[in-house]
Amino acid sequence: NDEQLYYQYRKQFNDISAHTDAERAQLFYYLNRTGYNGLCRFNKTGGYNVPFGRYKTINYVSDFAPYQSVLNQWEFSNMDFAQLDIRQNDFIYADPPYDVPFRQYSQQGFDWDDQVRLAEWLANHDGPVVLSNQATDKIKKLYRDLGFTLKFLDAPRTISCKGDKRQAAREVLALRGF
């Protein structure tokens, strides 16, 4: 939980050629747990750019063995969602960048055309689908028009807050295939 060390590790993480996948995974875990509010964000050149978080204590997990039996059944991918090899009855949970002014969490960004492309891709999937997003009028209309069932909830926000005012935001769960 040291600011200078955090920025050193962030620089190392962004030098993609210098590490094995296992080393990058370890660095990412450290950065995600130590960075500001658990945020994951990349700049336009693809560099991880989350600032240092200021915590009294951080509970790092040092042994992931208890998760191994579950995680061995999963496949992790880093690609455009439309390129994923999805089987007919696979369950999909989608959590795209929210339909809010700031959505530059990756080098490519995620604009309204991407929101529509994702919604249509999910609507064409035969298996169960859950999507979470900010409950903006555009998002609600998009998913209603595609036949999704909408459920609403108030979700806490801790990333973009001012002082002690951490107001809940209205979110939507768009469900299909249940």
C-alpha positions in Angstrom: 0.0 0.0 0.0 2.8 2.3 -1.1 2.2 5.1 -3.7 5.6 5.0 -5.2 5.6 1.2 -5.5 2.1 1.3 -7.0 3.2 3.6 -9.8 6.3 1.5 -10.4 4.1 -1.6 -10.8 1.7 0.2 -13.0 4.6 1.2 -15.3 5.8 -2.4 -15.3 2.2 -3.7 -16.1 1.9 -1.3 -19.0 5.2 -2.7 -20.5 3.3 -5.7 -21.9 6.4 -7.3 -23.5 8.3 -7.6 -20.3 6.1 -10.1 -18.5 4.6 -13.5 -18.8 0.8 -13.9 -18.5 1.1 -15.0 -14.9 3.2 -12.0 -14.0 0.8 -9.6 -15.7 -2.1 -11.3 -13.8 -0.3 -10.8 -10.5 0.4 -7.2 -11.3 -3.2 -6.6 -12.4 -4.5 -8.1 -9.2 -2.2 -5.8 -7.2 -3.1 -2.7 -9.2 -6.9 -3.4 -9.0 -6.8 -4.0 -5.3 -4.5 -1.0 -4.6 -5.8 1.5 -7.1 -8.6 4.0 -6.6 -11.8 2.3 -5.6 -11.2 -0.9 -7.5 -11.6 1.0 -10.8 -10.3 -0.6 -14.0 -9.6 1.9 -16.7 -7.2 2.2 -19.7 -6.2 5.3 -21.7 -6.4 5.8 -25.5 -3.0 4.2 -26.0 -4.0 1.1 -24.0 -2.2 1.9 -20.8 -3.7 1.1 -17.4 -4.2 4.6 -15.9 -6.0 4.3 -12.6 -4.5 6.5 -9.9 -3.3 5.2 -6.5 -5.9 4.5 -3.9 -5.5 5.6 -0.4 -6.5 2.8 2.0 -5.8 2.2 5.7 -5.6 -1.5 5.0 -5.9 -3.7 1.9 -6.9 -7.4 2.2 -4.9 -9.1 -0.5 -5.7 -12.7 -1.2 -2.4 -14.7 -1.3 -3.9 -18.2 -1.9 -6.3 -18.6 -4.8 -6.4 -22.4 -4.5 -9.9 -22.4 -3.1 -11.2 -20.8 -6.3 -9.2 -23.1 -8.6 -11.9 -25.8 -9.0 -14.5 -23.2 -10.1 -12.2 -21.1 -12.2 -10.8 -24.1 -14.1 -14.3 -24.5 -15.6 -14.2 -20.9 -17.0 -12.7 -19.4 -20.1 -11.5 -15.8 -20.0 -11.3 -13.9 -23.2 -10.2 -10.4 -24.2 -11.9 -9.5 -27.5 -14.9 -7.9 -29.0 -18.1 -9.6 -27.7 -19.2 -10.5 -31.2 -16.1 -12.6 -31.7 -16.8 -14.8 -28.6 -17.5 -18.5 -29.3 -20.9 -18.7 -27.6 -22.9 -21.9 -27.5 -26.7 -21.9 -28.0 -27.6 -22.3 -24.3 -24.7 -20.5 -22.7 -25.6 -18.0 -19.9 -24.4 -14.5 -20.7 -24.0 -11.7 -18.2 -23.1 -8.4 -19.9 -21.8 -5.4 -18.0 -20.8 -2.9 -20.7 -19.7 0.7 -19.9 -22.7 2.6 -18.7 -24.6 5.0 -21.0 -23.2 8.0 -19.3 -20.9 10.8 -20.5 -17.6 9.1 -19.3 -17.2 5.7 -20.8 -13.5 5.6 -21.9 -12.6 2.5 -19.9 -10.6 1.0 -22.8 -8.5 2.1 -25.7 -11.4 1.7 -28.1 -14.1 3.3 -26.0 -17.7 2.1 -26.1 -20.1 4.5 -27.8 -23.9 4.3 -28.5 -23.4 2.3 -31.7 -21.6 -0.3 -29.5 -24.5 -0.3 -27.0 -26.9 -1.0 -29.9 -24.7 -3.7 -31.4 -24.4 -5.4 -28.0 -28.1 -5.2 -27.3 -28.9 -6.8 -30.7 -26.3 -9.4 -30.3 -27.7 -10.4 -26.9 -31.3 -10.4 -28.3 -30.2 -12.9 -30.9 -28.8 -15.3 -28.3 -31.0 -18.3 -27.6 -29.7 -18.8 -24.0 -30.4 -16.8 -20.8 -29.1 -13.2 -20.8 -28.7 -10.6 -18.1 -27.4 -7.2 -18.8 -26.7 -4.4 -16.3 -26.5 -0.7 -17.2 -27.4 2.7 -16.0 -31.2 3.1 -16.3 -31.1 5.9 -18.9 -34.1 6.5 -21.1 -32.1 5.4 -24.2 -31.0 2.1 -22.5 -34.5 1.3 -21.2 -36.1 1.9 -24.7 -33.4 -0.1 -26.5 -33.8 -3.2 -24.3 -37.6 -2.9 -24.1 -37.9 -2.6 -27.9 -35.8 -5.8 -28.2 -38.1 -7.8 -25.9 -36.1 -7.8 -22.7 -37.8 -7.8 -19.3 -36.5 -4.9 -17.2 -35.9 -4.8 -13.5 -34.7 -1.7 -11.6 -32.6 -1.2 -8.6 -30.7 1.6 -6.8 -27.0 0.9 -6.8 -24.4 2.7 -4.7 -21.7 4.8 -6.4 -18.3 5.2 -5.0 -16.1 6.1 -8.0 -17.3 9.6 -9.0 -18.3 11.2 -5.7 -18.0 14.6 -4.2 -17.2 14.8 -0.6 -19.5 12.7 1.6 -22.3 12.6 -0.9 -22.4 9.1 -2.4 -25.8 8.9 -4.0 -27.2 5.7 -5.4 -27.8 5.6 -9.1 -30.8 3.9 -10.9 -29.7 0.8 -12.7 -31.5 -1.6 -14.9 -31.2 -5.3 -15.3 -32.3 -6.4 -18.7 -33.4 -10.1 -18.7 -34.2 -12.5 -21.5 -34.5 -16.3 -21.8 -35.5 -17.1 -18.2 
